Amino acid sequence: MNEITLYKEIIENKTNHDFLRKTIHKPVIDEDKLFILLKLIPKDTASAQTNRDVYIITTMLVQVALDTHELVMDNDDNETDDEKLVKQLYVLAGDYYSGLYYYLLSEIDDLTFIHKLASAIKAINERKMKLYYGEYETFSEYTSLKVEVESLLIETVANYFQHIDFIDCVKQWQYIKLLSKEKERIVNDEILLNSMMDSKKTNPYMTAEDKFSSIIQREWTSFNNKLMKLPHSTTDLQSYFNQKMVDHVYRNTLNAEEG
């Protein structure tokens, strides 16, 4: 966690700009992806710690840029001029963060890594367009596109640093997070909910909430099993994600009590 905090501060300092700070919210840094990057890129990467820092920081700058551009995907005909201006500023902010990543990567002269990240960005944007224009027919196709959007960047880095075994874990974790975000939609759609259930565990007395909990638990068990089978799996990996799951259950319990 100390390392996550350190890198978050570095990234926040890199993205800090007086004008942007006064007009839009500071970018949100995805701690899960940062933590995974710290595990994918070992401390002895290349010839120095400096190189490792650049790989991690530039990848997160790409993620920040993608997330920032995501904030302006929705069109609203009733937007005020001020709201349109804010959206334009978010676009510029995303472009600014992208520029920073290109600048930093140029310092280590790794054209292959630059090409890999550029290809990942292109693939992510293609999938975002499919989502934007509703080019999917089923919930499964929708979730597949969403998971790819969230995992392709990390998958690219995992491939580059020869940690292919980590990719399935990354995708499943993103799927679990997506299901949690889509909970209301899933719980309120009985046909969808039943289609996602294990037929052996379906019974007429289960509530929609119980069914959803069963789905999440199934995915979590699968994720945890994959995590433990990683050749470089460590106790801090398992501890981090176990704590994330505990936090998720706690938040859902609070939300249920407040509801």
C-alpha positions in Angstrom: 0.0 0.0 0.0 2.9 2.3 0.6 4.1 1.8 -2.9 0.6 2.4 -4.3 0.4 5.7 -2.3 3.9 6.7 -3.6 3.0 6.1 -7.3 -0.4 7.8 -6.9 1.4 10.9 -5.6 3.8 10.8 -8.6 1.0 10.4 -11.1 -1.1 13.2 -9.5 1.9 15.5 -9.6 2.5 14.6 -13.3 -1.2 15.3 -14.2 -1.4 18.5 -12.1 -2.0 21.6 -14.2 -3.0 25.0 -12.8 -5.7 25.6 -15.3 -7.2 22.1 -15.3 -7.1 22.0 -11.5 -9.3 25.2 -11.4 -11.8 24.0 -13.9 -12.3 20.2 -13.7 -12.0 17.5 -11.1 -8.6 15.9 -10.7 -8.3 12.5 -12.4 -9.3 9.4 -10.6 -6.4 6.8 -10.4 -7.5 3.2 -10.5 -5.7 1.6 -7.5 -6.5 -1.9 -8.6 -4.8 -1.5 -12.0 -1.9 0.3 -10.3 -1.4 -2.5 -7.9 -1.5 -5.1 -10.7 1.1 -3.2 -12.7 3.4 -3.1 -9.7 3.2 -6.9 -9.7 3.5 -7.3 -13.4 6.6 -5.1 -13.7 9.3 -6.4 -11.3 11.7 -4.1 -9.5 14.6 -5.4 -11.6 12.9 -4.4 -14.9 15.5 -3.5 -17.5 18.5 -1.9 -16.0 17.2 0.5 -13.4 14.4 1.5 -11.1 13.9 4.6 -13.3 12.8 2.4 -16.2 10.3 0.6 -14.0 8.9 3.9 -12.9 8.4 5.1 -16.4 6.6 1.9 -17.5 4.2 2.0 -14.6 3.6 5.8 -14.7 3.1 5.9 -18.5 0.7 3.0 -18.4 -1.3 4.7 -15.7 -1.3 8.0 -17.6 -2.8 6.2 -20.6 -5.5 4.7 -18.2 -6.2 8.2 -16.8 -6.5 9.6 -20.3 -8.9 6.9 -21.3 -11.0 7.3 -18.2 -11.0 11.1 -18.6 -12.3 10.8 -22.2 -14.9 8.4 -21.0 -16.5 11.3 -19.1 -17.6 12.9 -22.3 -19.0 9.9 -24.1 -22.7 10.7 -23.5 -24.5 13.3 -25.6 -27.2 15.5 -24.1 -29.2 17.9 -26.3 -30.3 19.8 -23.3 -26.8 20.7 -22.1 -26.0 24.3 -21.2 -23.1 26.1 -22.8 -21.2 25.8 -19.5 -21.7 22.0 -19.4 -20.5 21.7 -23.0 -17.4 23.8 -22.1 -16.6 21.4 -19.2 -16.9 18.4 -21.5 -14.5 20.1 -24.0 -12.1 20.7 -21.1 -12.2 17.0 -20.2 -11.4 16.1 -23.8 -8.4 18.5 -23.7 -7.4 17.1 -20.3 -7.4 13.5 -21.7 -5.3 14.7 -24.6 -2.9 16.4 -22.2 -2.5 13.2 -20.2 -1.9 11.2 -23.4 0.8 13.7 -24.4 2.6 13.2 -21.1 2.7 9.5 -21.6 4.3 9.9 -25.0 6.8 12.3 -23.6 7.9 10.0 -20.8 8.1 7.0 -23.0 10.4 8.8 -25.4 12.9 9.1 -22.5 13.5 5.3 -22.4 13.5 4.9 -26.2 11.3 1.7 -26.1 9.5 1.9 -29.4 8.1 -1.6 -29.1 6.4 -0.7 -25.8 5.0 2.5 -27.3 3.7 0.5 -30.3 2.0 -2.0 -28.0 0.3 0.6 -25.9 -0.8 2.5 -29.0 -2.3 -0.7 -30.4 -4.1 -1.3 -27.1 -5.5 2.3 -27.1 -6.9 1.8 -30.7 -8.5 -1.6 -29.7 -10.0 -0.1 -26.5 -11.5 2.9 -28.5 -12.9 0.5 -31.1 -14.8 -1.4 -28.4 -15.9 1.9 -26.7 -17.5 2.8 -30.0 -19.4 -0.5 -30.2 -20.7 0.2 -26.7 -21.6 3.8 -27.6 -23.6 2.8 -30.7 -25.1 -0.3 -29.0 -23.4 -2.8 -31.3 -24.2 -5.8 -29.1 -27.3 -8.0 -28.9 -27.0 -9.8 -25.5 -25.9 -8.9 -22.0 -23.0 -11.4 -22.4 -21.8 -9.5 -25.5 -22.2 -6.2 -23.6 -20.2 -7.5 -20.6 -17.5 -8.9 -22.8 -17.0 -5.5 -24.5 -16.9 -3.7 -21.1 -14.4 -6.2 -19.6 -12.1 -5.8 -22.7 -12.3 -2.0 -22.4 -11.2 -2.3 -18.8 -8.6 -5.0 -19.1 -6.9 -4.6 -22.6 -4.3 -2.1 -21.4 -3.2 -4.3 -18.5 -3.3 -7.4 -20.7 -1.0 -5.6 -23.1 1.5 -4.9 -20.3 1.2 -8.5 -19.0 2.0 -9.9 -22.5 5.0 -7.5 -22.9 6.5 -8.5 -19.6 5.7 -12.2 -20.2 3.1 -12.6 -17.5 0.4 -14.2 -19.7 -0.8 -16.3 -16.8 -2.1 -13.1 -15.1 -4.5 -12.2 -17.9 -7.4 -14.4 -17.0 -7.2 -13.1 -13.4 -7.3 -9.5 -14.6 -10.4 -10.2 -16.8 -12.3 -12.0 -14.1 -11.6 -9.3 -11.6 -13.0 -6.7 -14.0 -16.0 -8.9 -14.6 -16.7 -9.1 -10.9 -16.4 -5.3 -10.7 -18.7 -4.9 -13.7 -21.4 -7.3 -12.2 -21.3 -5.2 -9.0 -21.9 -2.0 -11.0 -24.7 -3.6 -13.0 -26.3 -5.2 -9.9 -29.6 -3.2 -10.1 -30.0 -4.0 -13.8 -29.3 -7.7 -13.2 -31.5 -8.1 -10.1 -34.5 -6.3 -11.8 -34.3 -8.6 -14.9 -35.6 -12.0 -13.9 -34.8 -13.6 -17.3 -31.3 -12.3 -17.3 -30.7 -13.2 -13.7 -31.8 -16.8 -14.2 -29.7 -17.1 -17.3 -26.6 -16.3 -15.3 -27.4 -18.7 -12.5 -26.0 -22.2 -12.1 -29.0 -24.3 -12.8 -28.1 -26.7 -10.0 -28.3 -23.9 -7.5 -31.5 -22.3 -8.7 -34.5 -22.9 -6.5 -37.9 -21.1 -6.4 -37.4 -19.8 -2.9 -34.3 -17.7 -3.7 -34.8 -14.0 -3.8 -33.3 -11.9 -6.6 -30.7 -10.6 -4.2 -29.8 -14.2 -3.1 -29.4 -15.2 -6.7 -27.2 -12.2 -7.5 -25.1 -13.0 -4.3 -24.7 -16.5 -5.5 -23.4 -15.3 -8.9 -20.9 -13.0 -7.4 -19.7 -15.7 -5.0 -19.3 -18.1 -7.9 -17.2 -15.6 -9.8 -15.2 -14.7 -6.7 -14.4 -18.4 -6.0 -13.2 -18.9 -9.6 -11.1 -15.7 -9.4 -9.5 -16.7 -6.1 -8.7 -20.2 -7.5 -7.0 -18.6 -10.5 -5.1 -16.2 -8.3 -3.7 -19.0 -6.1 -2.5 -20.9 -9.2 -0.3 -18.1 -10.5 3.3 -19.1 -10.5 4.3 -15.8 -8.9 1.3 -15.7 -6.6 2.2 -14.1 -3.3 0.4 -13.5 0.0 0.1 -9.7 -0.7 -1.7 -10.4 -4.0 -4.3 -12.6 -2.2 -4.5 -10.2 0.8 -5.1 -7.2 -1.5 -8.0 -8.8 -3.4 -9.5 -10.5 -0.3 -9.6 -7.0 1.3 -11.3 -5.6 -1.8 -13.9 -8.3 -1.6 -14.5 -7.7 2.1 -14.9 -4.0 1.3 -17.4 -4.8 -1.5 -19.5 -7.0 0.9 -19.4 -4.3 3.6 -20.5 -1.6 1.2 -23.4 -3.7 -0.2 -24.5 -4.5 3.4 -24.5 -0.8 4.2 -26.5 0.0 1.1 -29.0 -2.7 1.9 -29.5 -1.4 5.4 -29.8 2.2 4.2 -32.3 1.2 1.5 
